[in-house]
Amino acid sequence: MGTLTFNVTLFREQFPAFANPVEYPDAQLQMYWDMAVCYVDPVEFCYLTGDCLQLAINQMTAHLAALYGLIAEGQNPG
């Protein structure tokens, strides 16, 4: 398996809610992606590969970005 890296262009295509680079800078999305691989580990305990693994990590990235966005707005996504 090749090493997966964050592909911001693909992420923004898959999740248009995060398409605005001013509102969601690349570095911020990279931070969420780095966190996402702690939940969807591409090496340990993961049976997904290739595009499916990339999508799963991107989905977790979007989830974390959305949650942290709500928290920053003072909402309780609980």
DRENLUM-460932 format. One record per atom (N, C-alpha, C): residue number from 1; residue in one letter; chain; atom name; x, y, z. Coordinates in Angstrom, 2 decimals, m for minus. Layout:
[node NUM "A" "A" "CA" [X Y Z]]
...
END
This chain:
[node 1 "M" "A" "N" [0.84 m1.19 0.00]]
[node 1 "M" "A" "CA" [0.00 0.00 0.00]]
[node 1 "M" "A" "C" [0.88 1.24 0.00]]
[node 2 "G" "A" "N" [0.55 2.18 m0.86]]
[node 2 "G" "A" "CA" [1.29 3.44 m0.89]]
[node 2 "G" "A" "C" [0.91 4.32 0.28]]
[node 3 "T" "A" "N" [1.74 5.28 0.55]]
[node 3 "T" "A" "CA" [1.47 6.20 1.63]]
[node 3 "T" "A" "C" [0.41 7.20 1.20]]
[node 4 "L" "A" "N" [m0.60 7.35 2.02]]
[node 4 "L" "A" "CA" [m1.65 8.33 1.75]]
[node 4 "L" "A" "C" [m1.22 9.69 2.27]]
[node 5 "T" "A" "N" [m1.52 10.71 1.50]]
[node 5 "T" "A" "CA" [m1.29 12.08 1.94]]
[node 5 "T" "A" "C" [m2.56 12.87 1.69]]
[node 6 "F" "A" "N" [m2.67 13.98 2.37]]
[node 6 "F" "A" "CA" [m3.84 14.82 2.21]]
[node 6 "F" "A" "C" [m3.81 15.50 0.85]]
[node 7 "N" "A" "N" [m4.89 15.34 0.11]]
[node 7 "N" "A" "CA" [m5.05 15.96 m1.20]]
[node 7 "N" "A" "C" [m6.18 16.99 m1.07]]
[node 8 "V" "A" "N" [m5.79 18.24 m0.86]]
[node 8 "V" "A" "CA" [m6.79 19.28 m0.57]]
[node 8 "V" "A" "C" [m7.73 19.50 m1.75]]
[node 9 "T" "A" "N" [m7.24 19.35 m2.97]]
[node 9 "T" "A" "CA" [m8.10 19.53 m4.14]]
[node 9 "T" "A" "C" [m9.18 18.46 m4.18]]
[node 10 "L" "A" "N" [m8.80 17.21 m3.98]]
[node 10 "L" "A" "CA" [m9.77 16.12 m3.93]]
[node 10 "L" "A" "C" [m10.76 16.32 m2.79]]
[node 11 "F" "A" "N" [m10.25 16.69 m1.62]]
[node 11 "F" "A" "CA" [m11.11 16.90 m0.46]]
[node 11 "F" "A" "C" [m12.17 17.96 m0.76]]
[node 12 "R" "A" "N" [m11.76 19.08 m1.33]]
[node 12 "R" "A" "CA" [m12.70 20.16 m1.63]]
[node 12 "R" "A" "C" [m13.72 19.74 m2.70]]
[node 13 "E" "A" "N" [m13.31 18.87 m3.63]]
[node 13 "E" "A" "CA" [m14.25 18.35 m4.63]]
[node 13 "E" "A" "C" [m15.26 17.41 m3.98]]
[node 14 "Q" "A" "N" [m14.80 16.56 m3.07]]
[node 14 "Q" "A" "CA" [m15.69 15.61 m2.42]]
[node 14 "Q" "A" "C" [m16.62 16.28 m1.42]]
[node 15 "F" "A" "N" [m16.16 17.36 m0.81]]
[node 15 "F" "A" "CA" [m16.93 18.05 0.23]]
[node 15 "F" "A" "C" [m16.98 19.55 m0.07]]
[node 16 "P" "A" "N" [m17.87 19.95 m0.98]]
[node 16 "P" "A" "CA" [m17.94 21.35 m1.41]]
[node 16 "P" "A" "C" [m18.24 22.35 m0.29]]
[node 17 "A" "A" "N" [m18.76 21.89 0.83]]
[node 17 "A" "A" "CA" [m19.01 22.80 1.95]]
[node 17 "A" "A" "C" [m17.72 23.42 2.45]]
[node 18 "F" "A" "N" [m16.58 22.79 2.14]]
[node 18 "F" "A" "CA" [m15.28 23.28 2.58]]
[node 18 "F" "A" "C" [m14.47 23.84 1.42]]
[node 19 "A" "A" "N" [m15.14 24.26 0.34]]
[node 19 "A" "A" "CA" [m14.46 24.72 m0.87]]
[node 19 "A" "A" "C" [m13.81 26.10 m0.72]]
[node 20 "N" "A" "N" [m14.28 26.90 0.21]]
[node 20 "N" "A" "CA" [m13.78 28.26 0.36]]
[node 20 "N" "A" "C" [m12.44 28.24 1.10]]
[node 21 "P" "A" "N" [m11.33 28.54 0.38]]
[node 21 "P" "A" "CA" [m10.01 28.48 1.02]]
[node 21 "P" "A" "C" [m9.75 29.60 2.03]]
[node 22 "V" "A" "N" [m10.57 30.64 2.01]]
[node 22 "V" "A" "CA" [m10.43 31.70 3.01]]
[node 22 "V" "A" "C" [m11.05 31.24 4.32]]
[node 23 "E" "A" "N" [m12.24 30.66 4.22]]
[node 23 "E" "A" "CA" [m12.93 30.17 5.42]]
[node 23 "E" "A" "C" [m12.28 28.90 5.95]]
[node 24 "Y" "A" "N" [m11.78 28.06 5.05]]
[node 24 "Y" "A" "CA" [m11.14 26.79 5.42]]
[node 24 "Y" "A" "C" [m9.77 26.71 4.76]]
[node 25 "P" "A" "N" [m8.76 27.36 5.36]]
[node 25 "P" "A" "CA" [m7.42 27.34 4.77]]
[node 25 "P" "A" "C" [m6.85 25.92 4.68]]
[node 26 "D" "A" "N" [m5.99 25.73 3.69]]
[node 26 "D" "A" "CA" [m5.38 24.41 3.48]]
[node 26 "D" "A" "C" [m4.73 23.87 4.76]]
[node 27 "A" "A" "N" [m4.01 24.73 5.47]]
[node 27 "A" "A" "CA" [m3.31 24.29 6.68]]
[node 27 "A" "A" "C" [m4.29 23.80 7.76]]
[node 28 "Q" "A" "N" [m5.43 24.45 7.86]]
[node 28 "Q" "A" "CA" [m6.44 24.04 8.84]]
[node 28 "Q" "A" "C" [m7.02 22.68 8.46]]
[node 29 "L" "A" "N" [m7.32 22.49 7.17]]
[node 29 "L" "A" "CA" [m7.84 21.20 6.73]]
[node 29 "L" "A" "C" [m6.80 20.11 6.90]]
[node 30 "Q" "A" "N" [m5.54 20.43 6.65]]
[node 30 "Q" "A" "CA" [m4.46 19.46 6.86]]
[node 30 "Q" "A" "C" [m4.42 19.03 8.32]]
[node 31 "M" "A" "N" [m4.62 19.98 9.24]]
[node 31 "M" "A" "CA" [m4.63 19.66 10.67]]
[node 31 "M" "A" "C" [m5.76 18.68 11.00]]
[node 32 "Y" "A" "N" [m6.95 18.93 10.43]]
[node 32 "Y" "A" "CA" [m8.06 18.02 10.66]]
[node 32 "Y" "A" "C" [m7.79 16.65 10.04]]
[node 33 "W" "A" "N" [m7.13 16.61 8.88]]
[node 33 "W" "A" "CA" [m6.79 15.34 8.24]]
[node 33 "W" "A" "C" [m5.80 14.57 9.10]]
[node 34 "D" "A" "N" [m4.83 15.28 9.67]]
[node 34 "D" "A" "CA" [m3.86 14.64 10.57]]
[node 34 "D" "A" "C" [m4.57 14.04 11.78]]
[node 35 "M" "A" "N" [m5.59 14.72 12.27]]
[node 35 "M" "A" "CA" [m6.37 14.18 13.38]]
[node 35 "M" "A" "C" [m7.20 12.97 12.92]]
[node 36 "A" "A" "N" [m7.74 13.05 11.71]]
[node 36 "A" "A" "CA" [m8.61 11.99 11.19]]
[node 36 "A" "A" "C" [m7.88 10.65 11.08]]
[node 37 "V" "A" "N" [m6.59 10.68 10.74]]
[node 37 "V" "A" "CA" [m5.87 9.41 10.63]]
[node 37 "V" "A" "C" [m5.67 8.74 11.98]]
[node 38 "C" "A" "N" [m5.91 9.48 13.06]]
[node 38 "C" "A" "CA" [m5.89 8.85 14.39]]
[node 38 "C" "A" "C" [m7.14 8.00 14.60]]
[node 39 "Y" "A" "N" [m8.22 8.34 13.91]]
[node 39 "Y" "A" "CA" [m9.47 7.60 14.02]]
[node 39 "Y" "A" "C" [m9.60 6.53 12.95]]
[node 40 "V" "A" "N" [m9.18 6.86 11.74]]
[node 40 "V" "A" "CA" [m9.21 5.92 10.62]]
[node 40 "V" "A" "C" [m7.75 5.65 10.28]]
[node 41 "D" "A" "N" [m7.14 4.77 11.04]]
[node 41 "D" "A" "CA" [m5.71 4.49 10.91]]
[node 41 "D" "A" "C" [m5.43 3.71 9.63]]
[node 42 "P" "A" "N" [m4.64 4.28 8.73]]
[node 42 "P" "A" "CA" [m4.39 3.61 7.45]]
[node 42 "P" "A" "C" [m3.48 2.39 7.54]]
[node 43 "V" "A" "N" [m2.92 2.13 8.72]]
[node 43 "V" "A" "CA" [m2.01 1.00 8.87]]
[node 43 "V" "A" "C" [m2.58 m0.05 9.82]]
[node 44 "E" "A" "N" [m2.94 0.36 11.00]]
[node 44 "E" "A" "CA" [m3.41 m0.56 12.02]]
[node 44 "E" "A" "C" [m4.94 m0.74 11.96]]
[node 45 "F" "A" "N" [m5.39 m1.94 11.98]]
[node 45 "F" "A" "CA" [m6.82 m2.25 12.10]]
[node 45 "F" "A" "C" [m7.69 m1.66 11.00]]
[node 46 "C" "A" "N" [m7.16 m1.51 9.82]]
[node 46 "C" "A" "CA" [m7.94 m0.92 8.74]]
[node 46 "C" "A" "C" [m7.96 m1.88 7.56]]
[node 47 "Y" "A" "N" [m9.16 m2.25 7.13]]
[node 47 "Y" "A" "CA" [m9.32 m3.16 6.00]]
[node 47 "Y" "A" "C" [m9.64 m2.41 4.71]]
[node 48 "L" "A" "N" [m9.72 m1.11 4.79]]
[node 48 "L" "A" "CA" [m9.96 m0.30 3.60]]
[node 48 "L" "A" "C" [m8.63 m0.05 2.89]]
[node 49 "T" "A" "N" [m8.69 0.11 1.59]]
[node 49 "T" "A" "CA" [m7.48 0.42 0.83]]
[node 49 "T" "A" "C" [m7.81 1.43 m0.27]]
[node 50 "G" "A" "N" [m6.78 2.00 m0.85]]
[node 50 "G" "A" "CA" [m6.91 2.86 m2.02]]
[node 50 "G" "A" "C" [m7.92 3.98 m1.87]]
[node 51 "D" "A" "N" [m8.78 4.12 m2.89]]
[node 51 "D" "A" "CA" [m9.75 5.21 m2.92]]
[node 51 "D" "A" "C" [m10.74 5.14 m1.75]]
[node 52 "C" "A" "N" [m11.10 3.93 m1.34]]
[node 52 "C" "A" "CA" [m12.04 3.79 m0.22]]
[node 52 "C" "A" "C" [m11.43 4.29 1.08]]
[node 53 "L" "A" "N" [m10.16 4.00 1.29]]
[node 53 "L" "A" "CA" [m9.47 4.48 2.48]]
[node 53 "L" "A" "C" [m9.34 5.99 2.44]]
[node 54 "Q" "A" "N" [m8.98 6.53 1.29]]
[node 54 "Q" "A" "CA" [m8.85 7.99 1.14]]
[node 54 "Q" "A" "C" [m10.19 8.66 1.44]]
[node 55 "L" "A" "N" [m11.28 8.10 0.92]]
[node 55 "L" "A" "CA" [m12.60 8.66 1.17]]
[node 55 "L" "A" "C" [m12.96 8.60 2.65]]
[node 56 "A" "A" "N" [m12.67 7.48 3.30]]
[node 56 "A" "A" "CA" [m12.99 7.35 4.72]]
[node 56 "A" "A" "C" [m12.25 8.38 5.56]]
[node 57 "I" "A" "N" [m10.98 8.59 5.26]]
[node 57 "I" "A" "CA" [m10.22 9.60 6.00]]
[node 57 "I" "A" "C" [m10.74 10.99 5.68]]
[node 58 "N" "A" "N" [m11.07 11.24 4.42]]
[node 58 "N" "A" "CA" [m11.64 12.54 4.05]]
[node 58 "N" "A" "C" [m12.98 12.77 4.74]]
[node 59 "Q" "A" "N" [m13.80 11.73 4.86]]
[node 59 "Q" "A" "CA" [m15.07 11.86 5.56]]
[node 59 "Q" "A" "C" [m14.85 12.21 7.02]]
[node 60 "M" "A" "N" [m13.88 11.58 7.66]]
[node 60 "M" "A" "CA" [m13.58 11.89 9.06]]
[node 60 "M" "A" "C" [m13.04 13.32 9.17]]
[node 61 "T" "A" "N" [m12.25 13.74 8.19]]
[node 61 "T" "A" "CA" [m11.72 15.11 8.16]]
[node 61 "T" "A" "C" [m12.88 16.11 8.10]]
[node 62 "A" "A" "N" [m13.83 15.87 7.21]]
[node 62 "A" "A" "CA" [m14.99 16.75 7.07]]
[node 62 "A" "A" "C" [m15.80 16.77 8.36]]
[node 63 "H" "A" "N" [m15.95 15.62 8.97]]
[node 63 "H" "A" "CA" [m16.70 15.52 10.23]]
[node 63 "H" "A" "C" [m16.03 16.36 11.31]]
[node 64 "L" "A" "N" [m14.72 16.21 11.46]]
[node 64 "L" "A" "CA" [m14.00 16.97 12.47]]
[node 64 "L" "A" "C" [m14.05 18.46 12.18]]
[node 65 "A" "A" "N" [m13.87 18.85 10.93]]
[node 65 "A" "A" "CA" [m13.92 20.26 10.56]]
[node 65 "A" "A" "C" [m15.29 20.85 10.87]]
[node 66 "A" "A" "N" [m16.34 20.11 10.58]]
[node 66 "A" "A" "CA" [m17.70 20.59 10.87]]
[node 66 "A" "A" "C" [m17.92 20.73 12.38]]
[node 67 "L" "A" "N" [m17.49 19.74 13.14]]
[node 67 "L" "A" "CA" [m17.66 19.80 14.60]]
[node 67 "L" "A" "C" [m16.90 20.96 15.21]]
[node 68 "Y" "A" "N" [m15.64 21.11 14.82]]
[node 68 "Y" "A" "CA" [m14.85 22.20 15.37]]
[node 68 "Y" "A" "C" [m15.40 23.56 14.93]]
[node 69 "G" "A" "N" [m15.99 23.62 13.74]]
[node 69 "G" "A" "CA" [m16.64 24.84 13.29]]
[node 69 "G" "A" "C" [m17.82 25.21 14.17]]
[node 70 "L" "A" "N" [m18.63 24.22 14.52]]
[node 70 "L" "A" "CA" [m19.77 24.47 15.40]]
[node 70 "L" "A" "C" [m19.31 24.91 16.78]]
[node 71 "I" "A" "N" [m18.27 24.27 17.28]]
[node 71 "I" "A" "CA" [m17.75 24.63 18.60]]
[node 71 "I" "A" "C" [m17.23 26.07 18.57]]
[node 72 "A" "A" "N" [m16.52 26.44 17.50]]
[node 72 "A" "A" "CA" [m15.98 27.80 17.37]]
[node 72 "A" "A" "C" [m17.10 28.84 17.34]]
[node 73 "E" "A" "N" [m18.29 28.45 16.85]]
[node 73 "E" "A" "CA" [m19.44 29.33 16.80]]
[node 73 "E" "A" "C" [m20.19 29.37 18.14]]
[node 74 "G" "A" "N" [m19.71 28.61 19.10]]
[node 74 "G" "A" "CA" [m20.34 28.59 20.43]]
[node 74 "G" "A" "C" [m21.47 27.59 20.55]]
[node 75 "Q" "A" "N" [m21.62 26.73 19.56]]
[node 75 "Q" "A" "CA" [m22.67 25.71 19.61]]
[node 75 "Q" "A" "C" [m22.15 24.46 20.28]]
[node 76 "N" "A" "N" [m23.07 23.67 20.80]]
[node 76 "N" "A" "CA" [m22.72 22.39 21.41]]
[node 76 "N" "A" "C" [m23.20 21.27 20.51]]
[node 77 "P" "A" "N" [m22.30 20.69 19.69]]
[node 77 "P" "A" "CA" [m22.74 19.66 18.75]]
[node 77 "P" "A" "C" [m23.06 18.34 19.42]]
[node 78 "G" "A" "N" [m22.80 18.25 20.72]]
[node 78 "G" "A" "CA" [m22.98 17.10 21.56]]
[node 78 "G" "A" "C" [m23.86 16.05 21.10]]
END
